[in-house]
Amino acid sequence: MQRILRKFITNARVLNINEKVRRNPTSFVSLRDFDVTPGGTVSLKTIARNPNISLYALNHFNREAIFVETPSEVDLSERPFLYQAQYDNAIRLYSMSYKSFLKLADIVRQPDKQLILIHSVGRCGSTLLSTVFNNLPDVLSLSEPEAFTEIVKRREPDGRNEDEMAQLLDAVIQVQCRPTNQIAPKMYAIKFRSFSTVMIDLLHRVAPQSKHIFLYRNAEDRARSIARAFKTVEAENEALDAANLRVRSKFVPLINQYADRATNGTLSKVEFSMLAWLSGMQKYVELHEAGIPMCAVRYEDMIAEPEQIVRTLFEYCDLPTTPERIVLGVKAFARDSQQGSSLARKNLKQDEQNQLTEEHLQEIHQLLAEHATIQTADFIVPGTIKLN
């Protein structure tokens, strides 16, 4: 029995892909994105030695980690969103128990791993900043690894599973951030989805030497960009049941203050998006006041003075600032950072249906007026880089 158990812990299941069935390119990922059949087992050491196998998702309900294998010539870091690139290029899947996953993390662990962690309120240049770092020859920047989402989703507000989530978070970082066929980096950058601000405190606990960067943008301009990208103006209101509300509140804590409207379906998509902006801004301010070291960047400043912002961020991250490296960083501003994804500029319609109306702006201003401290669309958070 002990031999069988050891084999289970040190092996991963191979899953052959029959069909890719994912419909929404921006939704959360899972094993359900694929129709698969079992294909035997492989050792954890085999996975650890194969740079073409990368972590795709966690399934906390089944307590398993899902990996994808992609062709050796595919550089996943070159795509705007890692999870989309993994899905598009997947040729095989692997699954393993949490026990095996934690063991794998120890196998690939790199001591003193240097991390740059990019957080944002969404639609404010975080994908662009990921590209800035990825242009450097000694930095591997991963844009939106999806396994972190499950930790946000499963972390309990009362802290009762904090130690477990910290252990999982550490394992995700160790397994996600490792050398590829293209680069053996000195530093890793992770650009998270827009709700990651809620777990900065947990990240600080797990990786206290990390460099945290928070990007944000004028609330009205962000809302217009969100409307074009996700058609929030066209979307119908959604009445959330108690279970759905509980999950949504993990990502957007301020929704709890509007629970009645969320459950009866009178909270619009524009308002929900605005609450996400406010939640991210509020959490950053709280954590900054708590003493967690962070650096904040306004999208408007980054676009106005890219060279100054790039230089300042490189200095903050203890990266060399030679003229050649600054040029490489600024080069990212010359192209659409989301090119090749569903959110590329050419794919976002500019028609009347995707424009904010005066009523939508009033909704935004009302939520601002009801917040205790963040009451203007152009609120400046502490720790923001100041232009010369």
Contacts in CASP RR format, 6 or more apart in sequence:
PFRMAT RR
TARGET T0000
AUTHOR 0000-0000-0000
METHOD contacts of the structure
MODEL  1
MQRILRKFITNARVLNINEKVRRNPTSFVSLRDFDVTPGGTVSLKTIARN
PNISLYALNHFNREAIFVETPSEVDLSERPFLYQAQYDNAIRLYSMSYKS
FLKLADIVRQPDKQLILIHSVGRCGSTLLSTVFNNLPDVLSLSEPEAFTE
IVKRREPDGRNEDEMAQLLDAVIQVQCRPTNQIAPKMYAIKFRSFSTVMI
DLLHRVAPQSKHIFLYRNAEDRARSIARAFKTVEAENEALDAANLRVRSK
FVPLINQYADRATNGTLSKVEFSMLAWLSGMQKYVELHEAGIPMCAVRYE
DMIAEPEQIVRTLFEYCDLPTTPERIVLGVKAFARDSQQGSSLARKNLKQ
DEQNQLTEEHLQEIHQLLAEHATIQTADFIVPGTIKLN
8 97 0 8 1.000
8 100 0 8 1.000
9 97 0 8 1.000
9 99 0 8 1.000
9 100 0 8 1.000
9 103 0 8 1.000
10 43 0 8 1.000
10 44 0 8 1.000
10 100 0 8 1.000
10 103 0 8 1.000
11 41 0 8 1.000
11 42 0 8 1.000
11 43 0 8 1.000
11 44 0 8 1.000
11 96 0 8 1.000
11 100 0 8 1.000
12 41 0 8 1.000
12 42 0 8 1.000
12 43 0 8 1.000
12 44 0 8 1.000
12 47 0 8 1.000
12 67 0 8 1.000
12 94 0 8 1.000
12 95 0 8 1.000
12 96 0 8 1.000
12 100 0 8 1.000
13 38 0 8 1.000
13 39 0 8 1.000
13 40 0 8 1.000
13 41 0 8 1.000
13 94 0 8 1.000
13 95 0 8 1.000
13 96 0 8 1.000
14 38 0 8 1.000
14 39 0 8 1.000
14 40 0 8 1.000
14 41 0 8 1.000
14 42 0 8 1.000
14 92 0 8 1.000
14 93 0 8 1.000
14 94 0 8 1.000
15 31 0 8 1.000
15 34 0 8 1.000
15 36 0 8 1.000
15 37 0 8 1.000
15 38 0 8 1.000
15 39 0 8 1.000
15 92 0 8 1.000
15 93 0 8 1.000
15 94 0 8 1.000
15 95 0 8 1.000
16 36 0 8 1.000
16 37 0 8 1.000
16 38 0 8 1.000
16 39 0 8 1.000
16 92 0 8 1.000
16 93 0 8 1.000
17 34 0 8 1.000
17 35 0 8 1.000
17 36 0 8 1.000
17 90 0 8 1.000
17 91 0 8 1.000
17 92 0 8 1.000
17 93 0 8 1.000
18 34 0 8 1.000
18 35 0 8 1.000
18 36 0 8 1.000
18 37 0 8 1.000
19 34 0 8 1.000
19 35 0 8 1.000
20 33 0 8 1.000
20 34 0 8 1.000
20 35 0 8 1.000
20 87 0 8 1.000
20 90 0 8 1.000
21 32 0 8 1.000
21 33 0 8 1.000
21 34 0 8 1.000
21 35 0 8 1.000
22 29 0 8 1.000
22 33 0 8 1.000
22 34 0 8 1.000
22 87 0 8 1.000
25 84 0 8 1.000
25 341 0 8 1.000
25 342 0 8 1.000
26 230 0 8 1.000
26 342 0 8 1.000
26 343 0 8 1.000
28 146 0 8 1.000
28 149 0 8 1.000
29 56 0 8 1.000
29 57 0 8 1.000
29 83 0 8 1.000
29 86 0 8 1.000
29 87 0 8 1.000
29 146 0 8 1.000
29 149 0 8 1.000
30 57 0 8 1.000
30 59 0 8 1.000
30 66 0 8 1.000
31 57 0 8 1.000
31 59 0 8 1.000
31 66 0 8 1.000
31 93 0 8 1.000
31 95 0 8 1.000
33 87 0 8 1.000
34 90 0 8 1.000
34 93 0 8 1.000
36 93 0 8 1.000
42 94 0 8 1.000
44 96 0 8 1.000
44 100 0 8 1.000
44 103 0 8 1.000
44 104 0 8 1.000
44 107 0 8 1.000
45 107 0 8 1.000
47 53 0 8 1.000
47 67 0 8 1.000
47 94 0 8 1.000
47 104 0 8 1.000
48 104 0 8 1.000
48 107 0 8 1.000
48 108 0 8 1.000
50 69 0 8 1.000
51 72 0 8 1.000
51 178 0 8 1.000
51 179 0 8 1.000
51 180 0 8 1.000
51 181 0 8 1.000
52 69 0 8 1.000
52 70 0 8 1.000
52 71 0 8 1.000
52 72 0 8 1.000
52 74 0 8 1.000
52 181 0 8 1.000
53 67 0 8 1.000
53 68 0 8 1.000
53 69 0 8 1.000
53 94 0 8 1.000
54 67 0 8 1.000
54 68 0 8 1.000
54 70 0 8 1.000
54 76 0 8 1.000
54 82 0 8 1.000
54 86 0 8 1.000
54 176 0 8 1.000
55 65 0 8 1.000
55 66 0 8 1.000
55 67 0 8 1.000
55 145 0 8 1.000
55 147 0 8 1.000
55 172 0 8 1.000
55 175 0 8 1.000
55 176 0 8 1.000
56 66 0 8 1.000
56 67 0 8 1.000
56 68 0 8 1.000
56 83 0 8 1.000
56 86 0 8 1.000
56 90 0 8 1.000
56 93 0 8 1.000
56 146 0 8 1.000
56 147 0 8 1.000
57 65 0 8 1.000
57 66 0 8 1.000
57 83 0 8 1.000
57 146 0 8 1.000
57 147 0 8 1.000
57 149 0 8 1.000
57 150 0 8 1.000
58 64 0 8 1.000
58 65 0 8 1.000
58 66 0 8 1.000
58 147 0 8 1.000
58 150 0 8 1.000
58 151 0 8 1.000
58 168 0 8 1.000
58 172 0 8 1.000
59 65 0 8 1.000
59 66 0 8 1.000
59 150 0 8 1.000
60 150 0 8 1.000
60 153 0 8 1.000
60 154 0 8 1.000
63 97 0 8 1.000
63 98 0 8 1.000
64 95 0 8 1.000
64 96 0 8 1.000
64 97 0 8 1.000
64 98 0 8 1.000
64 101 0 8 1.000
65 95 0 8 1.000
65 96 0 8 1.000
65 97 0 8 1.000
65 98 0 8 1.000
65 100 0 8 1.000
65 101 0 8 1.000
65 147 0 8 1.000
65 175 0 8 1.000
66 93 0 8 1.000
66 94 0 8 1.000
66 95 0 8 1.000
67 93 0 8 1.000
67 94 0 8 1.000
67 95 0 8 1.000
67 96 0 8 1.000
68 86 0 8 1.000
68 87 0 8 1.000
68 89 0 8 1.000
68 90 0 8 1.000
68 92 0 8 1.000
68 93 0 8 1.000
68 94 0 8 1.000
69 90 0 8 1.000
69 91 0 8 1.000
69 92 0 8 1.000
69 93 0 8 1.000
69 94 0 8 1.000
70 76 0 8 1.000
70 85 0 8 1.000
70 86 0 8 1.000
70 89 0 8 1.000
70 90 0 8 1.000
70 91 0 8 1.000
71 89 0 8 1.000
71 91 0 8 1.000
72 181 0 8 1.000
74 85 0 8 1.000
74 89 0 8 1.000
75 180 0 8 1.000
75 181 0 8 1.000
75 182 0 8 1.000
76 82 0 8 1.000
76 85 0 8 1.000
76 86 0 8 1.000
76 89 0 8 1.000
76 142 0 8 1.000
76 180 0 8 1.000
77 134 0 8 1.000
77 140 0 8 1.000
77 141 0 8 1.000
77 142 0 8 1.000
77 143 0 8 1.000
77 180 0 8 1.000
77 182 0 8 1.000
77 183 0 8 1.000
78 85 0 8 1.000
78 134 0 8 1.000
79 85 0 8 1.000
79 143 0 8 1.000
79 340 0 8 1.000
79 341 0 8 1.000
80 127 0 8 1.000
80 143 0 8 1.000
80 337 0 8 1.000
80 338 0 8 1.000
80 339 0 8 1.000
80 340 0 8 1.000
80 341 0 8 1.000
80 343 0 8 1.000
80 344 0 8 1.000
81 127 0 8 1.000
81 143 0 8 1.000
81 144 0 8 1.000
81 338 0 8 1.000
81 341 0 8 1.000
82 142 0 8 1.000
82 143 0 8 1.000
82 144 0 8 1.000
82 145 0 8 1.000
82 146 0 8 1.000
83 144 0 8 1.000
83 145 0 8 1.000
83 146 0 8 1.000
84 341 0 8 1.000
84 342 0 8 1.000
96 104 0 8 1.000
98 168 0 8 1.000
101 171 0 8 1.000
101 175 0 8 1.000
102 167 0 8 1.000
102 171 0 8 1.000
104 171 0 8 1.000
104 175 0 8 1.000
105 170 0 8 1.000
105 171 0 8 1.000
105 172 0 8 1.000
105 174 0 8 1.000
105 175 0 8 1.000
106 174 0 8 1.000
108 174 0 8 1.000
108 175 0 8 1.000
108 178 0 8 1.000
109 174 0 8 1.000
110 174 0 8 1.000
110 177 0 8 1.000
110 178 0 8 1.000
112 209 0 8 1.000
113 173 0 8 1.000
113 174 0 8 1.000
113 177 0 8 1.000
113 188 0 8 1.000
113 207 0 8 1.000
114 186 0 8 1.000
114 187 0 8 1.000
114 188 0 8 1.000
114 209 0 8 1.000
115 173 0 8 1.000
115 177 0 8 1.000
115 187 0 8 1.000
115 188 0 8 1.000
115 189 0 8 1.000
115 190 0 8 1.000
115 207 0 8 1.000
115 209 0 8 1.000
115 210 0 8 1.000
115 211 0 8 1.000
116 133 0 8 1.000
116 139 0 8 1.000
116 141 0 8 1.000
116 187 0 8 1.000
116 188 0 8 1.000
116 189 0 8 1.000
116 190 0 8 1.000
116 210 0 8 1.000
116 211 0 8 1.000
116 213 0 8 1.000
116 317 0 8 1.000
117 189 0 8 1.000
117 190 0 8 1.000
117 192 0 8 1.000
117 196 0 8 1.000
117 200 0 8 1.000
117 203 0 8 1.000
117 207 0 8 1.000
117 210 0 8 1.000
117 211 0 8 1.000
117 212 0 8 1.000
117 213 0 8 1.000
118 126 0 8 1.000
118 129 0 8 1.000
118 130 0 8 1.000
118 189 0 8 1.000
118 190 0 8 1.000
118 191 0 8 1.000
118 192 0 8 1.000
118 213 0 8 1.000
118 215 0 8 1.000
119 126 0 8 1.000
119 192 0 8 1.000
119 196 0 8 1.000
119 197 0 8 1.000
119 200 0 8 1.000
119 212 0 8 1.000
119 213 0 8 1.000
119 214 0 8 1.000
119 215 0 8 1.000
119 284 0 8 1.000
120 126 0 8 1.000
120 191 0 8 1.000
120 192 0 8 1.000
120 194 0 8 1.000
120 196 0 8 1.000
120 197 0 8 1.000
120 214 0 8 1.000
120 215 0 8 1.000
120 216 0 8 1.000
121 194 0 8 1.000
121 197 0 8 1.000
121 215 0 8 1.000
121 216 0 8 1.000
121 217 0 8 1.000
121 222 0 8 1.000
121 276 0 8 1.000
121 277 0 8 1.000
121 280 0 8 1.000
121 281 0 8 1.000
122 194 0 8 1.000
122 215 0 8 1.000
122 217 0 8 1.000
122 222 0 8 1.000
122 226 0 8 1.000
123 194 0 8 1.000
123 217 0 8 1.000
123 222 0 8 1.000
123 225 0 8 1.000
123 226 0 8 1.000
123 229 0 8 1.000
124 215 0 8 1.000
124 216 0 8 1.000
124 217 0 8 1.000
124 222 0 8 1.000
124 299 0 8 1.000
125 215 0 8 1.000
125 217 0 8 1.000
125 299 0 8 1.000
125 302 0 8 1.000
125 337 0 8 1.000
126 191 0 8 1.000
126 192 0 8 1.000
126 194 0 8 1.000
126 215 0 8 1.000
127 143 0 8 1.000
127 191 0 8 1.000
127 337 0 8 1.000
127 338 0 8 1.000
128 302 0 8 1.000
128 332 0 8 1.000
128 333 0 8 1.000
128 337 0 8 1.000
129 191 0 8 1.000
129 213 0 8 1.000
129 215 0 8 1.000
129 297 0 8 1.000
129 302 0 8 1.000
129 313 0 8 1.000
130 141 0 8 1.000
130 142 0 8 1.000
130 143 0 8 1.000
130 189 0 8 1.000
130 191 0 8 1.000
130 337 0 8 1.000
131 141 0 8 1.000
131 143 0 8 1.000
131 332 0 8 1.000
131 337 0 8 1.000
132 310 0 8 1.000
132 313 0 8 1.000
132 329 0 8 1.000
132 330 0 8 1.000
132 332 0 8 1.000
132 333 0 8 1.000
133 139 0 8 1.000
133 141 0 8 1.000
133 189 0 8 1.000
133 329 0 8 1.000
134 140 0 8 1.000
134 141 0 8 1.000
134 189 0 8 1.000
134 332 0 8 1.000
135 328 0 8 1.000
135 329 0 8 1.000
135 331 0 8 1.000
135 332 0 8 1.000
136 319 0 8 1.000
136 325 0 8 1.000
136 328 0 8 1.000
136 329 0 8 1.000
137 183 0 8 1.000
137 328 0 8 1.000
138 183 0 8 1.000
138 185 0 8 1.000
138 186 0 8 1.000
138 187 0 8 1.000
139 185 0 8 1.000
139 186 0 8 1.000
139 187 0 8 1.000
139 188 0 8 1.000
139 189 0 8 1.000
139 319 0 8 1.000
140 177 0 8 1.000
140 179 0 8 1.000
140 180 0 8 1.000
140 183 0 8 1.000
140 185 0 8 1.000
140 187 0 8 1.000
140 188 0 8 1.000
140 189 0 8 1.000
141 188 0 8 1.000
141 189 0 8 1.000
141 190 0 8 1.000
141 191 0 8 1.000
142 176 0 8 1.000
142 177 0 8 1.000
142 188 0 8 1.000
142 189 0 8 1.000
142 190 0 8 1.000
142 191 0 8 1.000
143 191 0 8 1.000
144 191 0 8 1.000
144 192 0 8 1.000
144 193 0 8 1.000
145 172 0 8 1.000
145 176 0 8 1.000
145 190 0 8 1.000
145 192 0 8 1.000
146 193 0 8 1.000
147 172 0 8 1.000
147 176 0 8 1.000
148 169 0 8 1.000
148 172 0 8 1.000
148 190 0 8 1.000
148 192 0 8 1.000
148 193 0 8 1.000
148 196 0 8 1.000
148 199 0 8 1.000
149 193 0 8 1.000
151 165 0 8 1.000
151 168 0 8 1.000
151 169 0 8 1.000
151 172 0 8 1.000
151 199 0 8 1.000
151 202 0 8 1.000
152 195 0 8 1.000
152 196 0 8 1.000
152 198 0 8 1.000
152 199 0 8 1.000
152 250 0 8 1.000
152 251 0 8 1.000
153 247 0 8 1.000
153 250 0 8 1.000
153 251 0 8 1.000
154 161 0 8 1.000
154 165 0 8 1.000
155 161 0 8 1.000
155 162 0 8 1.000
155 165 0 8 1.000
155 199 0 8 1.000
155 202 0 8 1.000
155 250 0 8 1.000
156 162 0 8 1.000
157 250 0 8 1.000
162 202 0 8 1.000
165 202 0 8 1.000
166 202 0 8 1.000
166 205 0 8 1.000
166 206 0 8 1.000
169 199 0 8 1.000
169 202 0 8 1.000
169 203 0 8 1.000
169 206 0 8 1.000
170 206 0 8 1.000
170 207 0 8 1.000
173 190 0 8 1.000
173 206 0 8 1.000
173 207 0 8 1.000
176 190 0 8 1.000
177 188 0 8 1.000
177 190 0 8 1.000
179 185 0 8 1.000
187 317 0 8 1.000
187 319 0 8 1.000
194 276 0 8 1.000
195 251 0 8 1.000
195 252 0 8 1.000
195 276 0 8 1.000
195 279 0 8 1.000
195 280 0 8 1.000
197 214 0 8 1.000
197 279 0 8 1.000
197 280 0 8 1.000
197 283 0 8 1.000
197 284 0 8 1.000
197 287 0 8 1.000
198 250 0 8 1.000
198 251 0 8 1.000
198 253 0 8 1.000
198 279 0 8 1.000
198 280 0 8 1.000
198 283 0 8 1.000
200 212 0 8 1.000
200 283 0 8 1.000
200 284 0 8 1.000
200 287 0 8 1.000
200 292 0 8 1.000
200 294 0 8 1.000
201 287 0 8 1.000
201 290 0 8 1.000
201 292 0 8 1.000
203 210 0 8 1.000
203 212 0 8 1.000
204 210 0 8 1.000
204 212 0 8 1.000
204 287 0 8 1.000
204 292 0 8 1.000
211 295 0 8 1.000
211 316 0 8 1.000
211 317 0 8 1.000
211 318 0 8 1.000
212 292 0 8 1.000
212 293 0 8 1.000
212 294 0 8 1.000
212 295 0 8 1.000
213 294 0 8 1.000
213 295 0 8 1.000
213 296 0 8 1.000
213 297 0 8 1.000
213 313 0 8 1.000
213 316 0 8 1.000
213 317 0 8 1.000
214 284 0 8 1.000
214 294 0 8 1.000
214 295 0 8 1.000
214 296 0 8 1.000
214 297 0 8 1.000
214 381 0 8 1.000
215 296 0 8 1.000
215 297 0 8 1.000
215 298 0 8 1.000
215 299 0 8 1.000
215 302 0 8 1.000
216 277 0 8 1.000
216 281 0 8 1.000
216 284 0 8 1.000
216 296 0 8 1.000
216 297 0 8 1.000
216 298 0 8 1.000
216 299 0 8 1.000
216 381 0 8 1.000
217 225 0 8 1.000
217 298 0 8 1.000
217 299 0 8 1.000
217 300 0 8 1.000
218 299 0 8 1.000
218 300 0 8 1.000
218 377 0 8 1.000
218 378 0 8 1.000
219 274 0 8 1.000
219 277 0 8 1.000
219 364 0 8 1.000
219 368 0 8 1.000
219 377 0 8 1.000
219 378 0 8 1.000
219 379 0 8 1.000
220 356 0 8 1.000
220 361 0 8 1.000
220 364 0 8 1.000
220 377 0 8 1.000
221 299 0 8 1.000
222 277 0 8 1.000
223 232 0 8 1.000
223 270 0 8 1.000
223 273 0 8 1.000
223 274 0 8 1.000
223 277 0 8 1.000
223 356 0 8 1.000
223 360 0 8 1.000
223 364 0 8 1.000
224 355 0 8 1.000
224 356 0 8 1.000
226 232 0 8 1.000
226 273 0 8 1.000
227 233 0 8 1.000
227 270 0 8 1.000
227 354 0 8 1.000
227 355 0 8 1.000
227 356 0 8 1.000
227 360 0 8 1.000
228 348 0 8 1.000
228 349 0 8 1.000
228 350 0 8 1.000
228 354 0 8 1.000
229 343 0 8 1.000
229 348 0 8 1.000
230 273 0 8 1.000
231 353 0 8 1.000
231 354 0 8 1.000
232 268 0 8 1.000
232 269 0 8 1.000
232 270 0 8 1.000
232 272 0 8 1.000
232 273 0 8 1.000
233 269 0 8 1.000
233 270 0 8 1.000
233 353 0 8 1.000
233 354 0 8 1.000
233 355 0 8 1.000
233 356 0 8 1.000
233 357 0 8 1.000
233 360 0 8 1.000
234 353 0 8 1.000
234 354 0 8 1.000
235 269 0 8 1.000
237 265 0 8 1.000
237 266 0 8 1.000
237 267 0 8 1.000
237 268 0 8 1.000
237 269 0 8 1.000
238 265 0 8 1.000
238 269 0 8 1.000
239 262 0 8 1.000
239 263 0 8 1.000
239 264 0 8 1.000
239 265 0 8 1.000
240 248 0 8 1.000
240 262 0 8 1.000
240 263 0 8 1.000
240 265 0 8 1.000
241 263 0 8 1.000
242 263 0 8 1.000
245 255 0 8 1.000
245 259 0 8 1.000
245 262 0 8 1.000
245 263 0 8 1.000
248 255 0 8 1.000
248 262 0 8 1.000
249 255 0 8 1.000
249 256 0 8 1.000
251 276 0 8 1.000
251 279 0 8 1.000
252 272 0 8 1.000
252 275 0 8 1.000
252 276 0 8 1.000
252 279 0 8 1.000
253 279 0 8 1.000
253 282 0 8 1.000
253 283 0 8 1.000
254 275 0 8 1.000
254 278 0 8 1.000
254 279 0 8 1.000
254 282 0 8 1.000
255 262 0 8 1.000
255 267 0 8 1.000
255 272 0 8 1.000
255 275 0 8 1.000
255 279 0 8 1.000
258 267 0 8 1.000
258 271 0 8 1.000
258 275 0 8 1.000
261 267 0 8 1.000
262 272 0 8 1.000
268 360 0 8 1.000
268 363 0 8 1.000
270 356 0 8 1.000
270 360 0 8 1.000
270 363 0 8 1.000
270 364 0 8 1.000
271 363 0 8 1.000
271 364 0 8 1.000
271 367 0 8 1.000
274 363 0 8 1.000
274 364 0 8 1.000
274 367 0 8 1.000
275 367 0 8 1.000
278 367 0 8 1.000
278 368 0 8 1.000
278 371 0 8 1.000
278 374 0 8 1.000
281 374 0 8 1.000
281 379 0 8 1.000
281 381 0 8 1.000
282 371 0 8 1.000
282 373 0 8 1.000
282 374 0 8 1.000
284 294 0 8 1.000
284 296 0 8 1.000
284 381 0 8 1.000
285 373 0 8 1.000
285 374 0 8 1.000
285 381 0 8 1.000
285 382 0 8 1.000
287 294 0 8 1.000
288 294 0 8 1.000
288 296 0 8 1.000
288 381 0 8 1.000
288 382 0 8 1.000
288 383 0 8 1.000
289 382 0 8 1.000
294 383 0 8 1.000
295 313 0 8 1.000
295 316 0 8 1.000
295 383 0 8 1.000
295 385 0 8 1.000
296 381 0 8 1.000
296 382 0 8 1.000
296 383 0 8 1.000
296 384 0 8 1.000
296 385 0 8 1.000
297 309 0 8 1.000
297 313 0 8 1.000
297 384 0 8 1.000
297 385 0 8 1.000
298 380 0 8 1.000
298 384 0 8 1.000
298 385 0 8 1.000
301 309 0 8 1.000
301 384 0 8 1.000
301 385 0 8 1.000
301 387 0 8 1.000
302 309 0 8 1.000
303 333 0 8 1.000
304 387 0 8 1.000
305 387 0 8 1.000
306 330 0 8 1.000
306 333 0 8 1.000
307 326 0 8 1.000
307 330 0 8 1.000
308 387 0 8 1.000
308 388 0 8 1.000
309 385 0 8 1.000
310 326 0 8 1.000
310 329 0 8 1.000
310 330 0 8 1.000
311 321 0 8 1.000
311 326 0 8 1.000
312 385 0 8 1.000
313 385 0 8 1.000
314 320 0 8 1.000
314 321 0 8 1.000
314 325 0 8 1.000
314 326 0 8 1.000
315 321 0 8 1.000
319 325 0 8 1.000
336 344 0 8 1.000
336 345 0 8 1.000
336 346 0 8 1.000
338 344 0 8 1.000
338 345 0 8 1.000
339 345 0 8 1.000
348 354 0 8 1.000
364 377 0 8 1.000
365 377 0 8 1.000
368 374 0 8 1.000
368 375 0 8 1.000
368 376 0 8 1.000
368 377 0 8 1.000
369 375 0 8 1.000
END
